[in-house]
């Protein structure tokens, strides 16, 4: 298993949510604040993300919602991008992210 140093989540819909998770310290940065995050929440997010394709795009929707997830590991960056189209498990992912964002 690759060592994960950082997980960046950026969602842009009507508002913008930026979240930066540091798994090794169980810290998350939201709206300029450092907060605690539990390992179970990180594991739940990763278990959802790891089943996704790296890109979902529907360019027929003007001003479509977007989501980018970047997972930084010791072997590089896994980049996931969605625009107007999302995987089936996105709603579950989104609910976890909303809970973190507050």
Secondary structure as GFF3:
##gff-version 3
##sequence-region A 1 102
A	DSSP	beta_strand	4	12	.	.	.	ID=ss1
A	DSSP	beta_strand	16	22	.	.	.	ID=ss2
A	DSSP	three_ten_helix	23	25	.	.	.	ID=ss3
A	DSSP	beta_strand	27	30	.	.	.	ID=ss4
A	DSSP	beta_strand	33	36	.	.	.	ID=ss5
A	DSSP	alpha_helix	39	49	.	.	.	ID=ss6
A	DSSP	beta_strand	55	57	.	.	.	ID=ss7
A	DSSP	beta_strand	66	73	.	.	.	ID=ss8
A	DSSP	beta_strand	76	83	.	.	.	ID=ss9
A	DSSP	alpha_helix	90	101	.	.	.	ID=ss10
###
